[in-house]
Amino acid sequence: MTTIYHNPKCGTSRTVLARIRESGVEPQVIEYLVTPPSRAEMQALLQNLGMTPRDILRRKGTPYEDLNLDNPALTDDQLLDALGAHPILMERPVVVTAKGARVCRPAERLDEIFPA
């Protein structure tokens, strides 16, 4: 099963979704702004990605600066709280396959986990 955490307003996310579909695979599409991952799902996703909450934070076009999320004293729990309250903070798109998970920015990162 292939899953994409997708934002239809994002060009990179649309490109990655199109590449998956062009291969003949219909992924599970999670519009994470409409249906954000739960805290437990986010923790599992981060573990699969090999990332920390800070690693997945998107800065551009988000409340990142307003929330002072660049503060190095913030804990992973505090960053997870921010991600839960503001799903726009999650970098996108995130793709999960049997071969692993990647933030597919740039879109070519899909090649690392998705068969050509």
N, CA, C and O atoms as a MOPAC input file, in Angstrom:
PM7 MOZYME 1SCF
protein

 N      0.84300 1    -1.18800 1     0.00000 1
 C      0.00000 1     0.00000 1     0.00000 1
 C      0.88200 1     1.24200 1     0.00000 1
 O      1.84200 1     1.33800 1     0.76400 1
 N      0.54900 1     2.16600 1    -0.84700 1
 C      1.23800 1     3.45200 1    -0.91800 1
 C      0.31300 1     4.52400 1    -0.36700 1
 O     -0.86400 1     4.58400 1    -0.72200 1
 N      0.84700 1     5.36200 1     0.49200 1
 C      0.09000 1     6.45300 1     1.08700 1
 C      0.81600 1     7.75700 1     0.81800 1
 O      2.04200 1     7.82200 1     0.90200 1
 N      0.05600 1     8.79700 1     0.49500 1
 C      0.63100 1    10.12600 1     0.33400 1
 C     -0.11900 1    11.09300 1     1.23800 1
 O     -1.34700 1    11.16600 1     1.21400 1
 N      0.63600 1    11.82500 1     2.02700 1
 C      0.08200 1    12.93300 1     2.80500 1
 C      0.17700 1    14.12600 1     1.88100 1
 O      1.26600 1    14.62600 1     1.59800 1
 N     -0.97500 1    14.57900 1     1.41100 1
 C     -1.08100 1    15.44000 1     0.23700 1
 C     -1.75400 1    16.76500 1     0.55600 1
 O     -2.69400 1    16.84200 1     1.34800 1
 N     -1.23800 1    17.80800 1    -0.09200 1
 C     -1.88500 1    19.11200 1    -0.08500 1
 C     -2.15500 1    19.45400 1    -1.54300 1
 O     -1.21900 1    19.73900 1    -2.29000 1
 N     -3.42100 1    19.43200 1    -1.96300 1
 C     -3.72700 1    19.66200 1    -3.37600 1
 C     -3.35500 1    21.05800 1    -3.87100 1
 O     -3.31700 1    21.28000 1    -5.08200 1
 N     -3.08400 1    21.99300 1    -2.98500 1
 C     -2.67500 1    23.33800 1    -3.40300 1
 C     -1.16900 1    23.43000 1    -3.66900 1
 O     -0.68400 1    24.44800 1    -4.16500 1
 N     -0.44000 1    22.37500 1    -3.34300 1
 C      1.02200 1    22.36400 1    -3.49200 1
 C      1.40300 1    21.70700 1    -4.81400 1
 O      1.01300 1    20.57200 1    -5.08800 1
 N      2.16500 1    22.42900 1    -5.63100 1
 C      2.59300 1    21.91100 1    -6.91900 1
 C      3.44100 1    20.65700 1    -6.80000 1
 O      3.26100 1    19.71700 1    -7.57500 1
 N      4.35800 1    20.62200 1    -5.84900 1
 C      5.19600 1    19.43600 1    -5.66600 1
 C      4.35300 1    18.24500 1    -5.25500 1
 O      4.57300 1    17.13100 1    -5.73200 1
 N      3.39300 1    18.47000 1    -4.37800 1
 C      2.51700 1    17.39600 1    -3.93700 1
 C      1.68900 1    16.86200 1    -5.10800 1
 O      1.52100 1    15.65100 1    -5.24600 1
 N      1.17800 1    17.75100 1    -5.94000 1
 C      0.41300 1    17.31400 1    -7.12500 1
 C      1.30200 1    16.52600 1    -8.08700 1
 O      0.86700 1    15.52900 1    -8.66300 1
 N      2.53700 1    16.97100 1    -8.25700 1
 C      3.47100 1    16.27100 1    -9.15000 1
 C      3.74700 1    14.85700 1    -8.64900 1
 O      3.71800 1    13.90300 1    -9.42600 1
 N      4.01300 1    14.72200 1    -7.35900 1
 C      4.30700 1    13.41000 1    -6.78700 1
 C      3.08900 1    12.49800 1    -6.90000 1
 O      3.23100 1    11.33000 1    -7.26100 1
 N      1.91300 1    13.00200 1    -6.60400 1
 C      0.70000 1    12.19900 1    -6.72200 1
 C      0.50100 1    11.75000 1    -8.16600 1
 O      0.15000 1    10.59500 1    -8.40500 1
 N      0.71400 1    12.63400 1    -9.12300 1
 C      0.56800 1    12.28100 1   -10.53900 1
 C      1.56600 1    11.19800 1   -10.93500 1
 O      1.21400 1    10.27300 1   -11.66700 1
 N      2.80500 1    11.30100 1   -10.46000 1
 C      3.82600 1    10.28400 1   -10.79100 1
 C      3.42900 1     8.91700 1   -10.24400 1
 O      3.61900 1     7.89900 1   -10.90900 1
 N      2.88100 1     8.89700 1    -9.04200 1
 C      2.43200 1     7.62200 1    -8.46200 1
 C      1.31300 1     7.04000 1    -9.31900 1
 O      1.34300 1     5.86200 1    -9.67500 1
 N      0.33200 1     7.86700 1    -9.64500 1
 C     -0.80400 1     7.38900 1   -10.43200 1
 C     -0.40200 1     6.96700 1   -11.84400 1
 O     -0.95500 1     6.01200 1   -12.38800 1
 N      0.55800 1     7.67600 1   -12.43700 1
 C      1.02900 1     7.32100 1   -13.77800 1
 C      1.66800 1     5.93700 1   -13.80800 1
 O      1.72500 1     5.30000 1   -14.86000 1
 N      2.14300 1     5.47600 1   -12.66700 1
 C      2.74700 1     4.14800 1   -12.58900 1
 C      1.68800 1     3.05000 1   -12.50700 1
 O      2.01300 1     1.86400 1   -12.56000 1
 N      0.41700 1     3.44700 1   -12.37800 1
 C     -0.66500 1     2.47200 1   -12.26900 1
 C     -1.10400 1     2.18800 1   -10.84900 1
 O     -1.97700 1     1.35100 1   -10.62100 1
 N     -0.50800 1     2.87500 1    -9.90000 1
 C     -0.85500 1     2.69000 1    -8.49000 1
 C     -1.81700 1     3.79200 1    -8.06000 1
 O     -1.59000 1     4.97200 1    -8.32800 1
 N     -2.89300 1     3.38900 1    -7.39100 1
 C     -3.78900 1     4.37600 1    -6.79200 1
 C     -3.49700 1     4.40300 1    -5.29700 1
 O     -3.89600 1     3.49100 1    -4.57200 1
 N     -2.80700 1     5.43900 1    -4.83000 1
 C     -2.41900 1     5.48500 1    -3.41800 1
 C     -3.58300 1     5.88200 1    -2.51400 1
 O     -4.59800 1     6.41100 1    -2.96600 1
 N     -3.40500 1     5.61500 1    -1.24500 1
 C     -4.28500 1     6.19700 1    -0.24000 1
 C     -3.86200 1     7.66000 1    -0.13000 1
 O     -2.71200 1     7.95600 1     0.19200 1
 N     -4.78400 1     8.56300 1    -0.39600 1
 C     -4.48500 1     9.99200 1    -0.36300 1
 C     -5.05900 1    10.56600 1     0.92400 1
 O     -6.26600 1    10.52300 1     1.16200 1
 N     -4.17300 1    11.10000 1     1.74200 1
 C     -4.60000 1    11.74100 1     2.98500 1
 C     -4.34700 1    13.22900 1     2.83300 1
 O     -3.20200 1    13.68200 1     2.82000 1
 N     -5.42300 1    13.97700 1     2.71800 1
 C     -5.29800 1    15.43800 1     2.68900 1
 C     -5.12000 1    15.87700 1     4.14100 1
 O     -6.08800 1    16.10400 1     4.86700 1
 N     -3.86500 1    15.99000 1     4.53600 1
 C     -3.53300 1    16.16300 1     5.95400 1
 C     -4.02200 1    17.48600 1     6.53200 1
 O     -4.07900 1    17.63400 1     7.75300 1
 N     -4.37600 1    18.45100 1     5.68300 1
 C     -4.94300 1    19.69100 1     6.22000 1
 C     -6.40100 1    19.49800 1     6.60900 1
 O     -6.91400 1    20.20000 1     7.48100 1
 N     -7.07800 1    18.53300 1     5.95600 1
 C     -8.47000 1    18.20800 1     6.25700 1
 C     -8.54000 1    17.14100 1     7.35400 1
 O     -9.35400 1    17.22500 1     8.27300 1
 N     -7.66400 1    16.13700 1     7.23300 1
 C     -7.62100 1    15.03800 1     8.18400 1
 C     -6.18400 1    14.88600 1     8.68000 1
 O     -5.44600 1    14.03000 1     8.19300 1
 N     -5.78500 1    15.71800 1     9.64900 1
 C     -4.40500 1    15.64400 1    10.12600 1
 C     -4.13100 1    14.33100 1    10.85200 1
 O     -5.03300 1    13.74800 1    11.45400 1
 N     -2.88800 1    13.87100 1    10.79300 1
 C     -2.55900 1    12.67000 1    11.55500 1
 C     -2.68300 1    12.93900 1    13.04800 1
 O     -2.39000 1    14.03300 1    13.53000 1
 N     -3.12700 1    11.90900 1    13.76900 1
 C     -3.17500 1    12.02000 1    15.23200 1
 C     -1.74100 1    12.11200 1    15.75400 1
 O     -0.78000 1    11.90500 1    15.01300 1
 N     -1.62400 1    12.41800 1    17.00300 1
 C     -0.28700 1    12.49200 1    17.61600 1
 C      0.43800 1    11.15200 1    17.45600 1
 O      1.61200 1    11.11900 1    17.08800 1
 N     -0.25900 1    10.05400 1    17.73300 1
 C      0.35300 1     8.72800 1    17.61300 1
 C      0.73100 1     8.43500 1    16.15800 1
 O      1.79500 1     7.87500 1    15.89500 1
 N     -0.13200 1     8.80900 1    15.22300 1
 C      0.18600 1     8.60600 1    13.80400 1
 C      1.38700 1     9.45100 1    13.39200 1
 O      2.23900 1     8.98400 1    12.63600 1
 N      1.46400 1    10.67800 1    13.87700 1
 C      2.59000 1    11.53800 1    13.54000 1
 C      3.88200 1    10.96200 1    14.11300 1
 O      4.91800 1    10.97700 1    13.44800 1
 N      3.82700 1    10.46000 1    15.33100 1
 C      5.01600 1     9.86400 1    15.93600 1
 C      5.47700 1     8.63900 1    15.13800 1
 O      6.67300 1     8.45500 1    14.91400 1
 N      4.52700 1     7.80900 1    14.71300 1
 C      4.86900 1     6.62900 1    13.91000 1
 C      5.42900 1     7.04400 1    12.55200 1
 O      6.38500 1     6.44700 1    12.05700 1
 N      4.82600 1     8.06700 1    11.95600 1
 C      5.30000 1     8.56000 1    10.66400 1
 C      6.72100 1     9.09900 1    10.79100 1
 O      7.57700 1     8.80100 1     9.95700 1
 N      6.97300 1     9.88500 1    11.82500 1
 C      8.31000 1    10.42700 1    12.04500 1
 C      9.33200 1     9.31000 1    12.26300 1
 O     10.45600 1     9.38700 1    11.76600 1
 N      8.94500 1     8.28600 1    12.99900 1
 C      9.85400 1     7.15900 1    13.21300 1
 C     10.16400 1     6.48000 1    11.88700 1
 O     11.31400 1     6.13500 1    11.61800 1
 N      9.14200 1     6.28700 1    11.05600 1
 C      9.32600 1     5.67100 1     9.74300 1
 C     10.22500 1     6.53000 1     8.85100 1
 O     11.02100 1     6.00500 1     8.07200 1
 N     10.09200 1     7.84800 1     8.97000 1
 C     10.91500 1     8.77400 1     8.20100 1
 C     12.33800 1     8.89900 1     8.75200 1
 O     13.24500 1     9.34100 1     8.04600 1
 N     12.52800 1     8.50600 1    10.01600 1
 C     13.81900 1     8.71500 1    10.66300 1
 C     14.04900 1    10.18900 1    10.95600 1
 O     15.17700 1    10.67700 1    10.88400 1
 N     12.97000 1    10.89500 1    11.28500 1
 C     13.03000 1    12.33500 1    11.51100 1
 C     12.51300 1    12.67300 1    12.90000 1
 O     11.85200 1    11.86500 1    13.55300 1
 N     12.82800 1    13.86900 1    13.32800 1
 C     12.28300 1    14.41000 1    14.56500 1
 C     11.15500 1    15.37700 1    14.20000 1
 O     11.02400 1    15.75700 1    13.03600 1
 N     10.34900 1    15.77500 1    15.17100 1
 C      9.32400 1    16.77800 1    14.86500 1
 C      9.91900 1    18.05600 1    14.26600 1
 O      9.32800 1    18.64900 1    13.36400 1
 N     11.06000 1    18.47400 1    14.75200 1
 C     11.68800 1    19.69200 1    14.22600 1
 C     12.06300 1    19.52200 1    12.74600 1
 O     11.97400 1    20.47000 1    11.96500 1
 N     12.48300 1    18.30600 1    12.37100 1
 C     12.90700 1    18.04200 1    10.99100 1
 C     11.77400 1    18.20900 1     9.97800 1
 O     12.02400 1    18.58200 1     8.83200 1
 N     10.54400 1    17.94100 1    10.38400 1
 C      9.43600 1    17.95200 1     9.43400 1
 C      8.69900 1    19.29000 1     9.39000 1
 O      7.74500 1    19.45400 1     8.63000 1
 N      9.14200 1    20.23400 1    10.19900 1
 C      8.47300 1    21.53700 1    10.23200 1
 C      8.71700 1    22.32200 1     8.94400 1
 O      9.85000 1    22.48400 1     8.49000 1
 N      7.63300 1    22.79200 1     8.38400 1
 C      7.69200 1    23.65900 1     7.21100 1
 C      7.66700 1    25.10000 1     7.70700 1
 O      6.86900 1    25.45400 1     8.57500 1
 N      8.52400 1    25.90600 1     7.16200 1
 C      8.62400 1    27.29400 1     7.61800 1
 C      7.84000 1    28.25300 1     6.72300 1
 O      7.12300 1    29.12700 1     7.21100 1
 N      7.98200 1    28.08300 1     5.42700 1
 C      7.37600 1    29.00000 1     4.45700 1
 C      5.85000 1    28.83800 1     4.42100 1
 O      5.33300 1    27.72700 1     4.30200 1
 N      5.15100 1    29.95600 1     4.52600 1
 C      3.69200 1    29.93400 1     4.42200 1
 C      2.98700 1    29.30600 1     5.60300 1
 O      1.86600 1    28.81500 1     5.47300 1
 N      3.63400 1    29.31900 1     6.75200 1
 C      3.06000 1    28.70700 1     7.95300 1
 C      3.22500 1    29.67200 1     9.13800 1
 O      3.90300 1    30.69200 1     9.02400 1
 N      2.60300 1    29.34000 1    10.26500 1
 C      2.78900 1    30.18100 1    11.46200 1
 C      4.08500 1    29.87000 1    12.21500 1
 O      4.19100 1    30.18600 1    13.40000 1
 N      5.05100 1    29.26900 1    11.56600 1
 C      6.31300 1    28.86500 1    12.19700 1
 C      6.94100 1    30.01500 1    12.99200 1
 O      7.24400 1    29.86300 1    14.17600 1
 N      7.13200 1    31.15200 1    12.34300 1
 C      7.77200 1    32.28400 1    13.02000 1
 C      6.88000 1    32.85300 1    14.11700 1
 O      7.36500 1    33.17700 1    15.20200 1
 N      5.57900 1    32.98000 1    13.84900 1
 C      4.65600 1    33.52900 1    14.84900 1
 C      4.63900 1    32.69100 1    16.12400 1
 O      4.44600 1    33.21400 1    17.22100 1
 N      4.84400 1    31.37700 1    15.96500 1
 C      4.83000 1    30.47400 1    17.11100 1
 C      6.22500 1    30.30500 1    17.73400 1
 O      6.39500 1    29.55600 1    18.69600 1
 N      7.20900 1    31.00300 1    17.17900 1
 C      8.59300 1    30.92600 1    17.67800 1
 C      9.12100 1    29.49200 1    17.72400 1
 O      9.78500 1    29.08600 1    18.67800 1
 N      8.81000 1    28.74100 1    16.67200 1
 C      9.20800 1    27.33700 1    16.65000 1
 C     10.69200 1    27.13400 1    16.37200 1
 O     11.18400 1    26.00700 1    16.41500 1
 N     11.40300 1    28.21300 1    16.08900 1
 C     12.84800 1    28.10000 1    15.92200 1
 C     13.57100 1    28.08900 1    17.27100 1
 O     14.79400 1    27.96000 1    17.31600 1
 N     12.83400 1    28.22200 1    18.35300 1
 C     13.40100 1    28.20800 1    19.70000 1
 C     13.97400 1    26.81400 1    19.98600 1
 O     13.21500 1    25.84800 1    20.06500 1
 N     15.29500 1    26.69300 1    20.14200 1
 C     15.90000 1    25.37800 1    20.36100 1
 C     15.50800 1    24.73900 1    21.69300 1
 O     15.73000 1    23.54500 1    21.89300 1
 N     14.93100 1    25.51700 1    22.60100 1
 C     14.52200 1    24.96800 1    23.89500 1
 C     13.21200 1    24.18600 1    23.81000 1
 O     12.86100 1    23.46600 1    24.74500 1
 N     12.48700 1    24.31900 1    22.69800 1
 C     11.22200 1    23.59900 1    22.57000 1
 C     11.47500 1    22.10300 1    22.47600 1
 O     12.37300 1    21.65200 1    21.76400 1
 N     10.67300 1    21.34500 1    23.20200 1
 C     10.82000 1    19.88700 1    23.21700 1
 C     10.07500 1    19.26100 1    22.04100 1
 O      9.26200 1    19.91000 1    21.38400 1
 N     10.36900 1    17.99300 1    21.79400 1
 C      9.63200 1    17.27100 1    20.76000 1
 C      8.14000 1    17.26600 1    21.06900 1
 O      7.32200 1    17.39700 1    20.15800 1
 N      7.77500 1    17.11600 1    22.34200 1
 C      6.35700 1    17.12700 1    22.71500 1
 C      5.71400 1    18.46900 1    22.36100 1
 O      4.59100 1    18.50200 1    21.85700 1
 N      6.40500 1    19.55900 1    22.61700 1
 C      5.86400 1    20.87700 1    22.27600 1
 C      5.73900 1    21.04300 1    20.76300 1
 O      4.77500 1    21.63700 1    20.28000 1
 N      6.69600 1    20.52800 1    20.02500 1
 C      6.62300 1    20.61700 1    18.56300 1
 C      5.50900 1    19.73200 1    18.01400 1
 O      4.83900 1    20.10400 1    17.05000 1
 N      5.30800 1    18.56400 1    18.61900 1
 C      4.18200 1    17.71800 1    18.21700 1
 C      2.85400 1    18.40800 1    18.50500 1
 O      1.91500 1    18.30100 1    17.71700 1
 N      2.77100 1    19.11300 1    19.62600 1
 C      1.56000 1    19.88400 1    19.93400 1
 C      1.30800 1    20.92400 1    18.84800 1
 O      0.17100 1    21.10400 1    18.41100 1
 N      2.36700 1    21.61000 1    18.41000 1
 C      2.22700 1    22.62700 1    17.36500 1
 C      1.78900 1    21.99400 1    16.04900 1
 O      0.93200 1    22.54100 1    15.35400 1
 N      2.36700 1    20.84900 1    15.70200 1
 C      1.97500 1    20.14900 1    14.47300 1
 C      0.51000 1    19.71700 1    14.54600 1
 O     -0.21400 1    19.79100 1    13.55300 1
 N      0.08300 1    19.27100 1    15.71000 1
 C     -1.31400 1    18.85900 1    15.86900 1
 C     -2.27700 1    20.02700 1    15.74600 1
 O     -3.35500 1    19.89600 1    15.16700 1
 N     -1.88400 1    21.16300 1    16.29100 1
 C     -2.74600 1    22.34500 1    16.25500 1
 C     -2.70800 1    23.04900 1    14.90300 1
 O     -3.66900 1    23.71400 1    14.51600 1
 N     -1.59700 1    22.90100 1    14.18900 1
 C     -1.39900 1    23.60500 1    12.91500 1
 C     -0.81400 1    22.63100 1    11.88300 1
 O      0.38800 1    22.67000 1    11.61900 1
 N     -1.64400 1    21.76300 1    11.30000 1
 C     -1.10700 1    20.76300 1    10.37000 1
 C     -0.38200 1    21.35800 1     9.16200 1
 O      0.39200 1    20.66100 1     8.50600 1
 N     -0.61900 1    22.62500 1     8.86100 1
 C      0.09000 1    23.28900 1     7.75800 1
 C      1.59800 1    23.30900 1     8.01400 1
 O      2.38300 1    23.51100 1     7.08700 1
 N      2.00100 1    23.10100 1     9.26300 1
 C      3.42500 1    23.08900 1     9.60800 1
 C      4.15700 1    21.85700 1     9.07300 1
 O      5.38700 1    21.84500 1     9.01200 1
 N      3.41300 1    20.82700 1     8.68700 1
 C      4.04500 1    19.59200 1     8.21200 1
 C      4.55200 1    19.77200 1     6.78700 1
 O      3.80000 1    20.17100 1     5.89900 1
 N      5.81500 1    19.48000 1     6.57800 1
 C      6.38400 1    19.53100 1     5.22500 1
 C      5.67100 1    18.49500 1     4.35900 1
 O      5.25800 1    17.44300 1     4.84700 1
 N      5.53100 1    18.79700 1     3.09000 1
 C      4.81100 1    17.90100 1     2.20200 1
 C      5.48500 1    17.85900 1     0.85100 1
 O      6.30100 1    18.71300 1     0.50600 1
 N      5.11600 1    16.83200 1     0.09300 1
 C      4.30200 1    15.66300 1     0.43500 1
 C      5.14000 1    14.59500 1     1.12900 1
 O      6.35000 1    14.49500 1     0.92000 1
 N      4.48100 1    13.81600 1     1.94000 1
 C      5.12500 1    12.66200 1     2.56200 1
 C      4.51700 1    11.42300 1     1.91600 1
 O      3.29700 1    11.28300 1     1.84100 1
 N      5.37900 1    10.53300 1     1.45500 1
 C      4.92600 1     9.29700 1     0.81900 1
 C      5.45900 1     8.12300 1     1.63300 1
 O      6.62000 1     8.09800 1     2.04100 1
 N      4.56700 1     7.14300 1     1.85700 1
 C      4.92000 1     5.93000 1     2.58200 1
 C      4.64900 1     4.74900 1     1.65700 1
 O      3.54900 1     4.60800 1     1.12300 1
 N      5.66400 1     3.90000 1     1.47300 1
 C      5.53500 1     2.67800 1     0.67300 1
 C      6.12100 1     1.52900 1     1.47300 1
 O      6.60400 1     1.71500 1     2.59000 1
 N      6.07300 1     0.34200 1     0.89000 1
 C      6.67200 1    -0.82700 1     1.53600 1
 C      8.18800 1    -0.65100 1     1.67400 1
 O      8.80800 1    -1.28700 1     2.52600 1
 N      8.78400 1     0.20300 1     0.84700 1
 C     10.23200 1     0.42800 1     0.89900 1
 C     10.63600 1     1.51400 1     1.88800 1
 O     11.82700 1     1.73900 1     2.10700 1
 N      9.66300 1     2.18800 1     2.48700 1
 C      9.98900 1     3.23000 1     3.45100 1
 C      9.14500 1     4.47000 1     3.25800 1
 O      8.12500 1     4.44800 1     2.56900 1
 N      9.58400 1     5.55300 1     3.87600 1
 C      8.85300 1     6.81800 1     3.81900 1
 C      9.83700 1     7.93600 1     3.51100 1
 O     11.00100 1     7.88400 1     3.91000 1
 N      9.35300 1     8.95100 1     2.79400 1
 C     10.17400 1    10.10900 1     2.45700 1
 C      9.30400 1    11.35000 1     2.38600 1
 O      8.13500 1    11.30000 1     2.00400 1
 N      9.91400 1    12.46800 1     2.76700 1
 C      9.35800 1    13.76100 1     2.40300 1
 C      9.85000 1    13.96100 1     0.97200 1
 O     11.05400 1    14.07000 1     0.73600 1
 N      8.94500 1    14.00900 1     0.04300 1
 C      9.29800 1    14.04200 1    -1.38500 1
 C      9.40100 1    15.47700 1    -1.89400 1
 O      8.66400 1    15.89700 1    -2.78600 1
 N     10.30400 1    16.18800 1    -1.32000 1
 C     10.62700 1    17.55100 1    -1.71400 1
 C     12.12800 1    17.60600 1    -1.85200 1
 O     12.81900 1    17.65800 1    -0.83400 1
 N     12.66100 1    17.59800 1    -3.03100 1
 C     11.99500 1    17.68100 1    -4.31800 1
 C     11.31200 1    16.36000 1    -4.70200 1
 O     11.53400 1    15.32000 1    -4.08200 1
 N     10.48800 1    16.43700 1    -5.72800 1
 C      9.68200 1    15.29600 1    -6.16200 1
 C     10.53200 1    14.07100 1    -6.49900 1
 O     10.05500 1    12.94100 1    -6.39000 1
 N     11.76800 1    14.28100 1    -6.90200 1
 C     12.64700 1    13.17000 1    -7.28000 1
 C     12.96900 1    12.24700 1    -6.09700 1
 O     13.41900 1    11.11900 1    -6.29600 1
 N     12.74300 1    12.71700 1    -4.89300 1
 C     12.97700 1    11.84100 1    -3.72100 1
 C     12.04500 1    10.63600 1    -3.73100 1
 O     12.31500 1     9.63400 1    -3.06900 1
 N     10.95100 1    10.73100 1    -4.47700 1
 C     10.03000 1     9.59500 1    -4.60800 1
 C     10.77800 1     8.38100 1    -5.14500 1
 O     10.47300 1     7.25100 1    -4.76400 1
 N     11.75100 1     8.59700 1    -6.02200 1
 C     12.49500 1     7.49300 1    -6.64300 1
 C     13.20900 1     6.61900 1    -5.60500 1
 O     13.50500 1     5.45700 1    -5.88500 1
 N     13.48300 1     7.14800 1    -4.43500 1
 C     14.18400 1     6.39500 1    -3.39200 1
 C     13.33400 1     5.29300 1    -2.79800 1
 O     13.86500 1     4.32400 1    -2.25500 1
 N     12.00100 1     5.42600 1    -2.89500 1
 C     11.11300 1     4.45400 1    -2.22700 1
 C     10.01800 1     3.90400 1    -3.12700 1
 O      9.22400 1     3.06500 1    -2.70100 1
 N      9.97100 1     4.36600 1    -4.35400 1
 C      8.87700 1     3.96500 1    -5.25000 1
 C      9.46400 1     3.40600 1    -6.53300 1
 O     10.32700 1     4.03700 1    -7.14400 1
 N      9.00600 1     2.22300 1    -6.95300 1
 C      9.56100 1     1.63900 1    -8.17400 1
 C      9.25500 1     2.50400 1    -9.38900 1
 O      8.17300 1     3.07900 1    -9.50500 1
 N     10.21900 1     2.58300 1   -10.28200 1
 C     10.06000 1     3.40500 1   -11.49900 1
 C      9.06700 1     2.75200 1   -12.45100 1
 O      8.79900 1     3.28800 1   -13.52600 1

